Amino acid sequence: MLGGVTAVDWQLQTEQAAFESGDWQASLDPRAPQTGMHISRLQQDLMHLFRVTPKTSHSCSVQEAYVRENDLIVRYEQSGEDLFTFQLNWRVLPTDVLSALAIELWISVQTTLLDTHPKIDVRSRAAGAMWHDLTLNDLSIEKSDTTAIGLFKKAGVTSMLMIHPSDAHQSKRVRDRSEDFTVRMFGEFMEKGVIRRARLCFFSVPGELSRHTMINQYRAFIDSPLPLTA
């Protein structure tokens, strides 16, 4: 998946962060992570990607937001009513696949409290699309029926959302609507001061994706370097 680094010119304002890459356009509101990133291609709506919703209510008050190279990093503070703080790192990845878009999301959670069980749902919605699950066994990674990839086709584009294997085993696939792909991250007991992270990747390309290409993309995601904030 990785090729020469292509710079992305993030435009960051209080109410919106956005970028364009080739035929692709993307935007999000840093103050409202639950609305996710709006993805379109050739000005045609594709989906809302990575809608991040803490399952215990959270103020989602932005402590800081900044751009570093291809990364948009947003940290949400732990107010008096919140059980934890969390950080989102949206990274636009280089790709050597023609006309493709690749975006990685890192979620970090930390708490100052003694007894918490933070949960975060990550929901991606493509209106009118039907998601198909691929397991670690389907990808010949390991003999496990744990969901590793959500796959859908829409408007002549094939897209897949990848969950890192180390996170796949500790997350839950929430099945509610066919046009949604939802993963519940974390949920276990978390000690004060400990930082816990999860990692997902979105890859989309015009046309079809062969099984061979999907497996190669997933393995490249597994082997890709960690962001500096990890």
C-alpha positions in Angstrom: 0.0 0.0 0.0 2.8 2.4 0.8 4.7 4.3 -1.8 6.3 7.7 -2.0 4.9 10.2 0.5 2.3 12.5 -1.0 1.8 15.7 0.9 -1.7 16.6 1.9 -2.6 20.2 2.5 -5.0 20.1 5.5 -7.1 23.2 5.9 -7.8 23.5 9.7 -10.3 26.0 11.2 -12.3 25.9 14.4 -15.4 24.4 12.8 -13.8 22.4 9.9 -10.8 20.5 8.8 -10.6 19.5 5.2 -8.3 18.3 2.4 -8.3 17.3 -1.3 -6.3 14.5 -2.8 -6.6 13.9 -6.5 -10.3 13.2 -7.2 -11.1 12.9 -3.5 -12.5 15.5 -1.0 -12.7 15.0 2.8 -14.0 17.2 5.6 -14.8 16.9 9.3 -15.7 19.1 12.3 -13.1 18.6 15.0 -15.6 19.6 17.7 -18.1 16.8 16.7 -16.2 13.5 16.3 -19.5 11.7 16.3 -20.3 13.1 12.8 -17.2 11.6 11.3 -15.4 12.5 8.1 -17.4 13.2 5.0 -15.8 11.5 2.0 -16.7 12.3 -1.6 -15.1 11.7 -5.0 -15.6 13.9 -8.0 -18.0 15.9 -5.8 -20.2 12.8 -5.3 -21.0 11.8 -1.8 -19.6 8.4 -0.8 -19.8 8.1 3.0 -19.3 9.4 6.5 -16.2 7.7 7.8 -15.1 6.9 11.4 -17.9 8.5 13.4 -16.4 8.3 16.9 -18.9 8.2 19.8 -17.9 7.5 23.4 -20.5 5.2 24.9 -20.4 6.9 28.3 -21.5 10.5 27.5 -18.5 12.8 26.9 -18.3 16.6 26.5 -16.0 16.2 23.5 -14.4 19.5 24.3 -11.4 20.1 22.1 -8.3 20.7 24.2 -6.0 21.1 21.1 -6.2 20.5 17.4 -3.3 20.8 15.0 -1.8 19.5 11.7 1.5 17.8 11.4 2.5 16.8 7.9 -0.3 14.3 6.7 -1.8 14.1 10.2 -4.7 15.9 11.8 -4.5 15.4 15.6 -7.4 16.4 17.9 -7.3 15.9 21.7 -10.5 16.0 23.8 -10.1 16.9 27.4 -11.5 15.1 30.4 -13.9 17.5 32.0 -15.4 17.1 35.5 -18.2 15.1 34.0 -16.1 12.8 31.8 -14.6 9.5 32.7 -11.6 9.7 30.3 -9.8 11.9 27.8 -9.2 10.7 24.2 -7.3 11.7 21.2 -7.9 11.1 17.4 -5.1 11.0 14.9 -6.4 11.2 11.3 -3.5 10.2 9.0 -3.7 10.4 5.2 -1.5 7.6 3.9 0.6 7.5 0.8 -0.4 4.8 -1.7 1.0 3.5 -4.9 -2.5 2.3 -6.1 -3.7 4.7 -8.9 -6.6 7.0 -7.8 -6.9 5.4 -4.4 -7.5 7.0 -1.0 -6.1 5.6 2.2 -6.8 7.1 5.7 -5.7 5.7 9.0 -7.3 6.5 12.4 -5.6 6.1 15.7 -7.7 6.4 18.9 -6.0 6.9 22.2 -7.8 6.9 25.6 -6.5 7.7 29.0 -8.1 8.4 32.4 -7.3 10.1 35.7 -9.9 8.0 37.5 -9.3 4.8 39.4 -12.0 2.6 38.0 -13.3 3.1 34.4 -14.3 0.9 31.5 -14.2 3.3 28.5 -16.0 2.3 25.4 -15.9 4.0 22.0 -18.0 3.1 19.0 -16.6 3.8 15.6 -19.3 3.9 13.0 -18.9 4.3 9.2 -22.0 4.8 7.1 -22.4 4.6 3.3 -26.0 5.4 2.4 -27.6 2.6 0.4 -24.5 0.4 0.6 -24.4 -3.2 1.9 -21.3 -4.1 4.0 -19.7 -7.5 3.8 -17.4 -8.8 6.6 -14.1 -10.5 6.0 -12.6 -12.4 8.9 -8.9 -13.0 9.8 -9.4 -16.5 8.4 -10.8 -15.2 5.1 -7.6 -13.2 4.7 -5.3 -16.2 5.6 -3.9 -14.2 8.6 -5.0 -16.7 11.3 -7.7 -19.3 11.9 -10.2 -16.9 13.5 -13.7 -15.8 12.7 -13.0 -12.3 14.1 -14.0 -9.5 11.7 -10.9 -7.9 10.2 -12.4 -6.0 7.2 -15.7 -4.3 6.3 -16.2 -4.1 2.5 -18.7 -2.3 0.4 -19.2 -1.0 -3.2 -20.9 2.2 -4.1 -20.9 4.6 -7.1 -18.3 2.5 -9.0 -15.9 2.6 -6.0 -14.8 -0.3 -3.8 -13.9 0.5 -0.2 -12.7 -1.5 2.8 -12.3 -0.6 6.4 -9.6 -2.5 8.2 -9.2 -3.3 11.9 -5.7 -4.1 13.1 -5.5 -7.7 14.3 -4.4 -6.8 17.8 -7.5 -4.6 18.1 -9.9 -6.9 16.2 -9.6 -9.5 19.1 -10.4 -6.8 21.7 -13.3 -5.1 19.8 -16.9 -6.0 19.0 -18.6 -5.8 15.7 -22.0 -4.2 16.3 -24.6 -5.2 13.8 -27.5 -2.9 13.5 -28.0 -1.3 10.0 -26.8 -2.8 6.7 -25.5 0.6 5.6 -23.4 0.9 8.8 -20.1 -0.7 9.8 -19.7 -0.3 13.6 -17.0 -1.5 15.8 -17.0 -1.1 19.6 -13.4 -0.5 20.8 -12.0 -1.0 24.3 -14.5 -1.7 27.1 -12.2 -3.5 29.5 -11.1 -2.2 32.9 -8.6 0.6 32.6 -6.2 1.8 35.3 -5.4 5.4 36.0 -2.7 6.9 33.8 -2.6 4.0 31.4 -2.9 4.9 27.7 -4.8 2.5 25.5 -4.8 2.7 21.7 -6.7 1.2 18.7 -6.0 1.5 15.0 -8.2 1.4 11.9 -7.6 2.0 8.2 -9.8 3.0 5.3 -8.9 2.2 1.7 -11.0 3.1 -1.3 -10.4 2.8 -5.0 -12.4 3.2 -8.2 -13.3 -0.2 -9.7 -12.9 -3.6 -8.2 -10.6 -5.1 -5.6 -9.3 -8.6 -6.0 -8.9 -10.9 -3.0 -5.1 -10.8 -3.6 -5.1 -7.0 -3.5 -7.2 -6.9 -0.4 -4.9 -9.3 1.4 -1.9 -7.3 0.3 -3.5 -4.1 1.5 -4.3 -5.6 4.9 -0.8 -7.0 5.3 0.7 -3.6 4.4 -1.6 -2.0 7.0 -0.3 -4.5 9.6 3.3 -3.8 8.7 3.0 0.0 8.3 5.0 2.2 10.8 3.4 3.7 13.8 2.6 7.5 13.9 4.9 9.7 15.9 2.1 10.2 18.5 1.8 6.4 19.2 
